[in-house]
Amino acid sequence: MRPMNERERDHENDDRKDGRTEPREEPDGAPARPGPAPAPAGRPAPAEETPRGGQAAPSADSGPAEPAAERTTSLRKELPEEVRGSASGAAEDADAAPPAPPGLTGRQRLVKGLWPPRLTRAQLIVALLLFGLGFGLAVQVASNSDGDSALRGARQEDLVRILDELDDRTQRLEDEKTGLEEQRDELENSSDQAEEARRQTAEKERQLGILAGTVAAQGPGITMTVEDTKGAVEADMLLDAVQELRAAGAEAIQVNGVRVVAKTYLTESGNGVAVDGNKITAPYRFKVIGKPQDLEPALNIPGGVVQTLEKEQATVTVERSTKIVVDALRAAKRPDYARSSSR
């Protein structure tokens, strides 16, 4: 007897469920196997027990179990052509479909939206303007901080002295303003305006002569003497002293018989110093007319003229006086090209 195939077994199982099972043909001499007894009238036939998994258990006489691959092949052969084509096409589509991209995090979406940047011409111009404005502000803040740091590191005594000098300069400017206003009023109210004008012109000439060194001057001030036994004092140190005195409000200066004016220069000359070409030697004696309360502190500030000269083993003496005479004169020189523009 040939073994049953899958379809014959399915038909036999269906017949058993419906109660139409007929005895199978058995080999010669073997008794026929009876089928299941019919159910009594009025009661449904009991359903055949099906193993878990939804497949019928193989019968004891079905012969050896076929391999899974052979059963799948036989089932595919029995399916219609259209069903097999659709199943194979779906499998190919599933294989050809690209893998789904993984989900992006919020940070990755933000980076993807910002880079690469999409700038327009207007946005680029605005960015350049903002950069230039920020750079200018940074430079301004840096320059202001440098100026503030110099004052921030000064001592309290230095700050007080600087404030006093500013107050004195402000007062001098106010006095000059007041004097000019009085001159204007005198010119406007004088009965003899021509005579008053001549008087004021002569006074102005004397003031300018003092500044130019063509007129002798006297007034309160200081005398500074520099003893240089080591010969270490140089011309630039004396020039620093002159500049410091001018900044403190000195109106007339004389050094060892030489009048110091706006165009005065100091140079090295052998074992001494030359002032406008006139050689002078130690001790160097400065006669200065001005406010003594301003001139002396200006020379004695920390790191100033006195301390610098003392570091060079020089001896500096500063004395206040109510009357200082500056009698060294400079020859008046007529300008070659400049002429007065007033009529």
C-alpha positions in Angstrom: 0.0 0.0 0.0 1.3 3.5 -0.9 1.6 6.1 1.9 -1.0 8.9 2.0 -0.1 12.4 1.0 -1.0 15.6 2.8 -4.3 16.2 0.9 -5.5 12.7 1.5 -4.9 13.0 5.2 -6.8 16.3 5.3 -9.7 14.7 3.5 -9.7 11.7 5.9 -9.6 14.1 8.9 -12.6 16.0 7.5 -14.5 12.8 6.9 -13.8 11.7 10.5 -15.2 15.0 11.8 -18.3 14.7 9.7 -18.8 11.0 10.8 -18.5 9.7 7.3 -15.3 7.8 7.9 -15.1 4.6 6.0 -12.6 1.9 6.9 -9.4 2.2 5.1 -8.2 -0.5 3.0 -5.8 -2.7 4.9 -3.4 -5.1 3.6 -4.5 -8.6 2.9 -5.1 -10.5 6.1 -5.2 -7.4 8.3 -8.5 -6.5 10.1 -10.2 -3.3 9.1 -9.9 -0.5 11.7 -13.3 0.6 12.7 -14.1 4.4 12.6 -15.6 6.4 15.4 -19.0 5.3 16.6 -21.8 7.5 15.4 -23.3 9.8 18.0 -26.6 9.1 19.5 -29.6 10.8 18.1 -30.2 14.2 19.5 -26.6 14.8 20.6 -23.9 16.4 18.4 -20.9 14.5 17.5 -17.9 15.2 19.7 -15.3 17.4 18.1 -12.0 15.9 17.5 -9.4 17.1 20.0 -6.9 19.4 18.4 -3.4 19.9 19.9 -2.3 23.4 21.0 -1.0 25.4 18.1 -4.0 24.9 15.8 -2.7 21.9 13.9 -4.2 18.4 13.9 -2.1 15.8 15.6 -0.8 13.2 13.2 -2.5 9.9 13.4 -0.7 6.8 14.5 -1.0 5.2 11.1 0.0 8.2 9.1 3.5 6.9 8.7 6.7 8.9 9.5 6.4 12.7 9.8 7.5 14.7 6.7 10.2 17.4 7.2 8.9 21.0 7.5 10.6 22.1 4.4 8.9 19.4 2.3 5.5 20.3 3.7 6.0 24.0 2.9 7.0 23.1 -0.6 4.0 20.9 -1.2 1.6 23.5 0.2 3.1 26.2 -2.1 2.6 23.9 -5.1 -1.1 23.4 -4.1 -1.8 27.2 -3.8 -3.2 29.0 -6.8 -0.8 30.9 -9.0 -2.2 34.3 -8.1 -1.8 33.7 -4.3 1.8 32.6 -4.8 2.6 35.6 -6.9 1.2 38.1 -4.4 3.0 36.4 -1.5 6.3 36.4 -3.3 5.9 40.1 -4.4 5.1 41.1 -0.8 8.2 39.4 0.4 10.3 41.0 -2.2 8.9 44.5 -1.4 9.6 43.9 2.3 13.2 43.0 1.5 13.7 46.0 -0.9 12.1 48.6 1.4 14.9 50.7 3.1 15.2 50.5 6.8 13.2 53.2 8.7 15.5 56.0 9.9 15.9 56.0 13.6 14.0 58.7 15.6 15.9 62.0 16.0 16.2 63.6 19.4 15.3 67.3 20.1 19.0 68.4 20.1 19.6 66.6 16.7 16.6 68.3 15.1 17.8 71.7 16.5 21.3 71.2 15.0 19.9 70.0 11.7 17.7 73.1 11.6 20.6 75.5 12.4 23.4 74.0 10.3 24.2 74.6 7.5 23.1 78.3 8.0 20.8 79.8 5.5 21.9 83.5 5.5 20.5 86.2 3.2 22.3 89.4 2.2 20.3 91.5 4.7 21.1 89.2 7.5 24.8 89.2 6.6 24.9 93.1 6.5 23.2 93.3 9.9 25.6 90.8 11.4 28.6 92.8 10.1 27.1 96.0 11.6 26.5 94.4 14.9 30.1 93.0 14.9 31.6 96.5 14.2 29.4 98.1 16.9 30.5 95.4 19.5 34.2 95.9 18.6 34.0 99.6 19.0 32.3 99.3 22.4 34.9 96.9 23.5 37.7 99.2 22.5 36.1 102.2 24.2 35.6 100.2 27.4 39.2 99.0 27.3 40.5 102.6 26.9 38.3 103.9 29.7 39.4 101.0 32.0 43.1 101.8 31.3 42.6 105.5 32.3 40.7 104.5 35.4 43.2 101.9 36.5 46.0 104.6 36.7 43.9 106.6 39.2 42.6 103.4 40.9 46.2 102.4 41.8 47.2 105.8 43.2 47.5 106.5 46.8 45.1 108.7 48.8 47.7 111.5 49.1 48.2 111.5 45.3 44.5 111.7 44.6 44.1 114.6 47.0 47.0 116.4 45.4 45.5 115.8 41.9 42.2 117.2 43.1 43.8 120.2 44.6 45.7 120.9 41.3 42.4 120.7 39.4 40.7 123.0 41.8 43.6 125.5 41.5 43.6 125.4 37.7 39.8 125.9 37.8 40.2 128.9 40.1 42.9 130.4 37.9 40.7 130.1 34.8 37.8 131.7 36.7 40.0 134.5 37.8 41.1 135.0 34.2 37.6 135.0 33.1 36.6 137.6 35.7 39.5 139.8 34.7 38.5 139.7 31.0 35.0 140.6 31.9 36.2 143.6 34.0 38.3 144.8 31.1 35.3 144.6 28.8 33.2 146.5 31.2 35.8 149.2 31.6 36.1 149.6 27.9 32.4 149.9 27.5 31.9 152.4 30.4 35.1 154.5 30.2 34.7 158.0 29.0 38.1 157.9 27.3 38.1 154.5 25.6 41.2 155.1 23.7 43.3 155.8 26.8 41.9 152.8 28.6 42.7 150.6 25.6 46.3 151.9 25.6 46.6 151.1 29.3 45.3 147.6 28.9 47.6 147.1 25.9 50.6 148.0 28.0 49.6 145.7 30.8 49.1 142.9 28.4 52.5 143.6 26.9 54.2 143.3 30.3 52.4 140.0 30.9 53.5 138.6 27.6 57.0 139.9 28.2 57.2 137.9 31.4 56.2 134.7 29.6 58.6 135.4 26.7 61.4 136.2 29.1 62.0 139.7 27.9 60.8 141.4 31.1 62.0 140.8 34.7 59.5 139.4 37.1 59.0 139.0 40.8 56.5 137.4 43.1 55.9 134.5 45.5 57.4 131.1 44.7 60.1 128.6 45.5 63.8 128.0 45.2 65.0 124.5 44.4 68.7 123.7 44.7 70.2 120.4 43.3 73.6 119.3 44.7 75.2 116.8 42.3 78.6 115.7 43.8 78.5 112.3 41.8 77.9 113.9 38.5 74.9 111.6 37.9 72.3 114.2 37.2 71.5 114.3 33.5 69.7 116.8 31.3 66.5 114.8 31.0 66.1 114.8 34.8 66.3 118.7 34.9 63.9 118.8 31.9 61.4 116.7 33.9 61.7 119.2 36.8 60.9 122.1 34.4 57.9 120.3 33.0 56.6 119.4 36.4 56.9 123.1 37.6 55.1 124.3 34.5 52.3 121.8 35.0 51.9 123.0 38.6 51.4 126.6 37.5 54.9 128.2 37.3 54.8 131.6 35.5 58.5 132.3 35.4 61.5 130.0 35.7 65.3 130.7 35.9 68.0 128.1 36.1 71.5 129.3 37.0 71.1 132.7 35.4 69.3 131.3 32.2 65.7 132.3 31.6 63.5 129.3 30.8 60.9 130.0 28.1 58.6 128.0 25.8 61.3 127.0 23.4 64.0 126.2 25.9 65.9 122.9 25.4 68.4 121.1 27.7 71.3 119.0 26.4 74.3 117.1 27.9 77.5 119.2 27.8 80.7 117.5 29.1 80.4 117.2 32.9 77.4 119.5 33.0 74.2 120.5 31.3 73.5 123.1 28.6 70.4 125.3 28.7 69.6 126.8 25.2 73.3 126.3 24.4 74.5 128.0 27.7 76.5 125.5 29.8 75.7 125.3 33.5 77.2 123.2 36.2 76.1 121.9 39.6 74.7 123.0 41.9 71.6 123.7 39.8 69.5 126.4 41.3 65.9 126.9 40.1 64.1 130.2 40.8 60.4 129.7 40.2 57.5 132.3 40.5 54.1 130.8 41.2 51.9 129.6 44.0 54.2 127.9 46.6 51.4 125.6 47.9 51.2 124.1 44.4 54.8 124.1 43.3 56.4 122.3 46.3 53.9 119.3 46.5 54.3 118.8 42.8 58.1 118.2 43.2 57.6 115.9 46.2 55.1 113.4 44.9 56.0 109.7 45.1 58.2 108.8 42.2 58.4 112.5 41.2 61.3 114.8 40.6 62.8 114.8 44.1 62.8 111.1 44.6 64.3 110.5 41.1 67.2 112.9 41.8 67.8 111.4 45.2 68.1 107.9 43.7 71.0 109.3 41.7 72.7 110.3 45.0 71.8 114.0 44.5 70.7 116.3 47.3 67.5 118.4 46.6 66.4 121.4 48.8 63.1 123.1 48.2 62.4 126.5 50.0 59.3 128.6 49.9 59.5 132.4 49.6 57.1 135.3 49.4 59.4 137.1 47.0 61.3 135.5 44.2 63.1 137.7 41.7 63.6 136.3 38.1 65.8 138.9 36.4 67.5 136.8 33.7 66.2 138.2 30.3 66.0 136.9 26.8 66.6 139.3 23.9 63.4 140.1 22.1 63.5 138.8 18.6 61.3 140.3 15.8 59.5 137.6 13.9 60.7 137.2 10.3 57.3 136.4 8.8 54.5 136.7 11.4 52.8 140.1 11.7 50.0 141.3 14.0 46.6 141.0 12.4 44.9 143.7 14.6 44.6 147.3 13.3 
